[in-house]
Every structure is written in C-alpha cells, then in structure tokens.
Amino acid sequence: MIGTTGKRIGAATLALGLGLGLTACGSEDGGSSEGEGGGTITLGIIPSWTDGLSTAYLWKHILEEDGYTVEIEEINDAAPLYTGLAEGDLDVYPSAWPEVTHAAYMEEYGDDLEDLGTYYDGAKLTIAVPEYSELQSIEDLVGKADDYDGKIVGIEAGAGLTKATQEQVIPQYGLDEDGWTLQTSSTPAMLNALEEAVGSEEDIVVTLWRPFWANNTFPVRDLEDPKGALGEAEGLHEIATKGFGEEFPEVAEMMANAKLDDEQYGTLEDLVVNEHPDDPAAGVEAWIAENQDWVDGLTS
C-alpha cells in the first residue's frame, strides 16, 4: 500500500504547503482583465480536495487552448477560498459544494458570487471505516469510543465536512456523550492515518466524501447514516465571483454546459491523481485524448 499511495499523499501535502497564501490575481487592481488571448482567469482550489484539482487542470487546458491565460491558486481551506471569490481576488472555484457542504459559505458570501452550473450530481459526505470493520452504521459507534480512543479522524478545521460532523453527526447520534471527538488535521494527514491503519488491519473511523479517489484505493465502507446528519447527496458546481459571466460569457457558457458522469469523472481523477501525481496537466491531456467529444460538446 505504501508505494504509490504514499507518493500521492506526499504530493498532496507538498501542494498544501505551497498553497497556504492567498494572493491577488488577474489585473493589477485584483480583478480579471481582458486582453490578448481572451484575458486572465484565476481558478481557486483546495489541492487536497482532488475533485477541484482535477477539474481545475481540465479547465486550464481547455481554456488555454482557446487563448485564455489561466492561473491556479492553491488555498489551504474553504473559508479563504470563498472570501477570495467574494472579493474578486479569485475568478472561479471549479468544484464547489454549495448545496450542503459549503452552504454556510454560500449564505455568507452568496450575494457576491455567481453559480455557473452543476457539472456532477451525487456528491456525498461520509463517515467511513475499513471493510474489515464490524461497524455498519454511525449508530454502531455508540459504546465503542474506548476501542477507537474516542477519535474520528477528520480533515481541515474549516471544511464543510468538519462542520457537519461536529455540529450534526456527533450531537445527533449522542457521540459527544459517549466520549467521541473529531480530530481535525488535514486531508493528507487523514489519508496517512487511514493508510497506516489499513496496512496493519487496525480499526479506524475517518471522514470521507464521494467522489474521491481514496474510496477506490483503500478498502473502505461508508457507515449508514439513518438520521441523515451528513445531509443529502449534492451537486458539484462551478462558483464564480459576481460579474464573471458578463465579463467572460463564453467561458461561463462552457462551464454551464459541462456535465461529468461517474465513469468520466472517475477516469479523470484517476489519471490526474493516481497515474500522473507529479504532473496533473499530463493526466488531463491523457483524459482529453480519450474524451475529445466531451470537450467539443462544451461549445455546441
């Protein structure tokens, strides 16, 4: 398990380290600027959330082929990413979770944002365990805190998944009264803990989500959520700074037309994250070589 997966987790950690700061982009006054080649568009992503990583490099390739200059800004957490969008320092978050996971950010910043469309349906937050675990439901955690050091291994403190787990899952299932807490850290740290546990067949409970490559790489199972504390399945959207569609109507139309099914999304993320972990652009090029009709359909 360690070899290839370890490289991917390490690459994600490096990406986070390089992307902790939010810088201004586009024109000198902080906004996007029209000019030769169609103008500059800055995509904001949380690099450890590989849906955003994969789609950002996909759009970078497509838009640069059309003459735009595309920059990818790596942000460590959702809060500064949405702030950057609202303030116009970022142009588009190409894989936002606005319906459930990021609903609080949409409520706070929505007046300064623009929803360009939904490219994927059926995204879901989960609490997961290894397949060899006896646990089947979140309800089964009650009475088992001592077996797991009372710890659900989570991701970044500002993530919507973290908020949902802390404010909905733990109180609704009475896990706080049973001695459970959510350990926040980072996505790479959570994946390292999961990899180590699976490698030695130890018990672990982690926060995960779908779509995400880790669900296919590790032998994990989602725990049932009979109370619906993690919310319903939601769509993944392209969320832009307000006015983006007016400034870049052709790009807004392409993003509105973009739709990925499970097979298309799965092969894209696999190529970007697993097959080309050190060169996501190469993964995108390989995917487009097999899906040129999909790209052509964005403008038809």
N, C-alpha and C positions, 0 to 999 in steps of 0.2 A: 504493500500500500504506500510506503513512504516515497519511493522514487518520483514518479510523475506527479502525483498529487502534492507532494511536498514542494516541488518546483512551482506549482500553480499557487499554492498558499503563500509561498515566499514572494512570488511576483506580486500578489495582491497586497502584501504587507509593504513592499517597496513602493507600490503605486500610492498607497495611503500616505507614506512618509513624504513622498514628493509632492502630494497634493493638499497639504494642510492649509495653505493660504488661499484666500480669495482675492484675485487681482482684477482690476478693471480691464475691459476688453473692448474691441471694436474701435470706434473713433476716439480721438483724444478726450472728448468730453464724457466718455464712459458708455456711449451707445453704439449701435451698429451703424456702419457707414456704407452708403452706396458708392460705387466707384468702378474702376476697371475690373472685369471678371465677375461682376454681379454684386460685389460688396463682401464684407466680412461678417460671418455668423459664428457666434461662440456657443458651444454646447456645454452645459454643465452636467457633470456626472459624479456619483459616488462610486469610485472604481471597484470597490469590493462587491457592489451590487452589480453582478455581471450582466443583467438584462440591459442596464444603462450603458455599460462598457461596450457590449456587443452592438447595440443599436447606434451608439454614437459613432463608432468607427464605420458602420454601414453607411450612415448618412454623410459622414466626412468623405467617403469615397464617391458616393453618388453626386453630392453637391459640387465637389471639386472637379468632377468630370464635366459639370455644367458651367464651370467658370467661376464659382464662388471660392472665397478663401474661408476655410473652416478651421477654427481653433477648438480644442477640447480642454476645458478647465476642470481639473480634478479637485473635488471638495470632500472633506472628511465626514460630513454629516448633512442631514436633510435640512436642518434649520438655516445654516448659512447659504445653502443652495437656493432655497425659496426666497430668502432675503435678497440674494443676488439677482434673481429673476424679477422680483418686485421692484427693485431699484434700477433695473436696466443694465446692470453690470454683466449679466448673462442673457443670452437670447432665448435658448430653448433647453428644457430638460427633456430629453427624447424618450425617457421611460419612467414617467411619474406614476405614482399610485394614489390618485386624488380621491377616489371614491370611498375608501375605508382607511387604508394605512396612513395616508397623508391628509386625511380630511381636516385635521386641525390646522394644518398649514394653509389649506385652501380657504378655510373660514377666515383665517387671519389676513392672508395676502390676496385673496381671490379677486378683489376689485382692481388689482394691478397686474393681473395675469390673464392669459388668453388660452383657452383649451382648443388645440388644433385637431384633436380627434383621438380615437381609440385604435391602437394597432394590434392589440392582443386581448382576447377575452379569457376569463377563467383563472386569473391570478389569485393566489390564496396564501394567507399567513397560516403557519402550522406550529405545533409543538410536536417534536419527533423523538423517537428512540430507535436504537438498533433493532433490526428484525429479530434478533435472538432474545430481546426483552420480553418478559411476561406481560408487560403493561399493554393495554389495548385502548384505554380511554384516559382523558385528563382526570376523570373521576378516580381512576385507579391510583393516582399519586397520593391520595389521602391515606395517611397511615404508613407511608413509605419514606418519609423525609430522612430518617436515620440511615436508610440504605443508600441514599444519594447525597449525603452530607447536607441535606436540605437545600440543594442547589440546582436551579435550572440555568444552564449555561447560555447566555444571551450574546447580543451583538452591541452595536454602538448605543450609547445612552440616549441620543436624540432620535433614534429610528422610530418610525411608527409602530413597528413590531414590538419594540421595547415598551412603548407607551401602552399598547393594547394588552401586553402580558401583565404589566404592573397594575394597570388600572381596571382591567376587566377580568382576565383569566384568574389571577391569584385571588382577588376578593370573591368573585362569583363562585369559585369552587372551594372556598374556605382554606386555601393553601397557606395563607399567612398564619392562620390559627394553628395549622398543623406543623409549622416550623419551616416552611419553604420560603426561599427568597430568589430573586432573579439576579444573577451575576452578570453585570454589564461589562463589556470589554470592547471587542471589535470583531468584525466578521472573520478576518484571518485567525484571530485567537480562538474563536469558537470552532472553526474548522480544524485547527490543530488539536484542540481538545477532543473533538469527535474522532479524528483520525487515530489518535493515540488510544482512545477507549476501544474503538472497533478492532484495532490491531491486536489488542490483548483480550478482547471479548469481555470488557468490563461494562458495567451499566452506566448510562449517561442519559440525561434529558437535555435537549437543546431546542432553541427557537430556530425555525427554518421558514422557508417560503417556496412557493411554486409560481412561475418557473424558475429553476435554479439548478445548475449542473450538478451540485452536490447530491441531489436526490437520486441521480443515476450513478454517481461514482461510489457512494457509500451505501451499504445495505441498511437503509433506514425505513421506518414506517411512521406515517402520521398518526398521532393519537386522535381518536374520535373526540369531537367537541360538542357533546349533546346540548349544552347550554348556548351554543353559538357565540361564545365570548370573543372569539377572534374575528367575528364578522363573516359576512357572506363573501363569495368569490367576487372579484372586481376586475375591471379592465385596466390595462396599462395605456397611458395617454402620453401624447406629446404636449407639454405645457410650455407656453412661451410668455415672454414679457409682453405687457399690453402694447398694442400697436404693431406687433410683429407682422401680422397678416397683411396690414396695409402697406408696410414697408417692403415686405418680401412675399407678395401674393403667390408667385409661382411655387415657392418653397412651401408655403402654408397649404397650398392645394395638393402638392405631392405628399406631404405628411398626412393630410386628411384621407388620401387615397390608400395609404399604406395599411395592409392587413396581413398579419402573420398567423398561420395556423400552427398547431403543435409540432408537426413534422418540420415545417420551415424554421420555426424558432429553435427547435431542438438542434437541428443541424448547424444553424448559425452559431449558437452559443458553444457547441461542441468544437467547431473549427476555431473560433476565436480564443476560447478559454483553455481548451484541452489540447488541441492539435498545434496551436501556434501561440503558446502562453507568453512568449517574449516578443511577438510581432503580431498584434491583433489586426493590423492592416492586411497582412498576408492571409490571415484567416478569412477576412471579409472578401478578399479577391478570389479565394478558392470557392467561397459560397456563391458569389455572383457568377462565377464561371458556370455553375450548375443551375443558376436561377435568374438568368438574364431576362426571361419573360416577365418575372415578377418586377424587376427594375423598370422594364419598358412600360409595364402597366401603370406605373405611377403618374404618367403624363398622358394616358389615353382615356 
